Amino acid sequence: MANHNHTPEQIAGDFTAFERKVHAALPATEIIYISMRKHTVLVVTMATAAISMFILSSHLMGAERFGKSALTGQVRSIEEGPMEGVLVSARQEGSTVTITVVSDEQGRYSFPSTNVAPGRYAIRIRAVGYDLDGPKAVEIGADKTATADLELRKAANIAGQLTDAEWLASIPGTANQKQQLLGCTNCHTLERTLRSTHDAEAFTGVLERMASYANQSFPPHPQKRVSAPNLTRRFGAGTEDLAKYLASVNLSSGPVWSYSLKTLPRPTGASTRVIITEYDLPRKTIEPHDVVVDPAGAVWFSNFGEQFLGRLDPKTGRVTEYPVPLIRPGFPTGMLDLETDQEGNLWLSMMYQGGIARFDKKTGTFKTWTVPPEFTNNETQQSMVGPQHWEVDGKVWLNDAGGATAVYRMDMATGAFEKWTPYKDLPPGPHSVYGIYADSKNNLFFLDFGGESVGKIDAKTGKLTLFPTPTPRSRPRRGRMDAQDRLWFGEFYGGKIGMFDTKTEKFQEWAVPTPHTAPYDVVLDKNGEVWGAGMEADRIMRMDPRTGHVTEYLLPRQTNIRRIFVDNSTTPVTFWVGNNESASIIKLEPFR
């Protein structure tokens, strides 16, 4: 229950080795430490002169807000003629920012002058089954609209273009077998698994090795767990059967797959009316798990694998990293949940570090709280923190999704912890306290990611109640409490968007349109529309809950989606998300 205030010297001392790695790996990146009276800040400045011009912000009111086109053209192929729904991406030489638009029903695309500056741009496309034949670069002038008609050719091999959802649609197997593979995509794509040549015996060893890695691991930055591997917790029961199944759908039997590869349709209609901006981060090892935009327009992100809180200035592209204090040296590093309180402070859940942190944006300092030792073990994992309404009673909620499967409440004045174990009286089965959200009275609602329930802890009485979702084994994962105290959430196994009205204690569910989306997170915007996304399909969903109609926006490249954020200060609203395995932050601006 200790709380810790950390000096700049203490924090900087923890990261000397890391600084050396950054300098060695990134000669083109300028690392600046700014010493202030109360804090030390690591500022990472992108080495590009064009970046500030490239990413001029434009909150889109509709197509008429764009002004004239800076670059336009038509996308065609021999097979289809003009092609709708092709994502066309432009990246200026020397820049870290990529702008993407989508071709309309006539195959036309257009980059507005408000979003691209004069210069030379590399062009790429996303259209499953096709490659760009040319041109692959274009020069944009200052006072004249550039034209580049794009020719596509049939791809010789589409395997590298498939989303994880398309792989899941392609491989044979039962729903349960395919759902087990969702554990693989926490760390890497399914293509990596399905291109392998391991037989069942070899896969058994691979699964044991995978289970030894911490949740924050991915190929550029693996981290070992301190505790022994737990295959059942990581992959579910029946690891031997899983190994046999994987060996039946990979390339262990020959150089080609025994099944045909299936693809999803390209975007059409409203799904093409969007501009997408990707901001690359300065290191490939950065995992922007949660993204939050503050009232001043700054974009904050939690780094899932490294001990930093990040800040992106979308006007300049500058990234600032604030070193987060270590609590448990020797344990995996990185944070997951990033939340804000009513005072505008940022809160982080510190995963295997065994605690939570609060960041004061005014002073640039952290304060950390450690879970009491009697509640911790080598699997302790604070993946979530619930400070949304601690001003009501002076208490903050947090979870343990690891060793204890518990909910804690911390008294901000005394540091005292209370503990609830929600599933101790239930029959044995997979359960996990994952997303946690406080309502306006600081009652806690939590999602059973291992099972199928929304839980409630009454802030005044401490009474715990579980409400099962209408869909069995739905595995509700993350979501958001709206202004009416309704909890919106994604059903990871259920393939649905869920809503639990905390006042009436009634559920509503809406099926998502794309199979194998595995919804991860959901949020309601100011217009009453619901935004959601999953880790498998590279698609952002915008749903009208009155009709159930969903518009999906395809992203320009493979995107490991986690927490989503909707900025309601813009009109239309602006959607933000981190690409957790590709070190980038994505802004999506729809228009009518």
Beta strands, then each sheet from edge to edge (+ up, - down):
strand 1: 3-5
strand 2: 30-35
strand 3: 40-45
strand 4: 69-77
strand 5: 81-82
strand 6: 87-92
strand 7: 97-102
strand 8: 108-112
strand 9: 119-126
strand 10: 130-134
strand 11: 137-140
strand 12: 146-147
strand 13: 150-154
strand 14: 274-280
strand 15: 288-293
strand 16: 299-303
strand 17: 308-312
strand 18: 319-323
strand 19: 338-340
strand 20: 346-349
strand 21: 355-360
strand 22: 365-370
strand 23: 385-386
strand 24: 395-400
strand 25: 406-411
strand 26: 417-420
strand 27: 433-438
strand 28: 444-448
strand 29: 453-457
strand 30: 464-468
strand 31: 476-481
strand 32: 486-491
strand 33: 496-501
strand 34: 506-511
strand 35: 519-524
strand 36: 530-534
strand 37: 539-543
strand 38: 550-554
strand 39: 561-567
strand 40: 574-579
strand 41: 584-590
sheet 1: 1+ 22- 21+ 20- 19+
sheet 2: 2+ 3- 18+ 17- 16+ 15-
sheet 3: 5+ 4- 8+
sheet 4: 5+ 4- 12-
sheet 5: 5+ 4- 13- 10+
sheet 6: 11+ 9- 6+ 7- 14+ 41- 40+ 39-
sheet 7: 23+ 24- 25+ 26-
sheet 8: 27+ 28- 29+ 30-
sheet 9: 31+ 32- 33+ 34-
sheet 10: 35+ 36- 37+ 38-
end
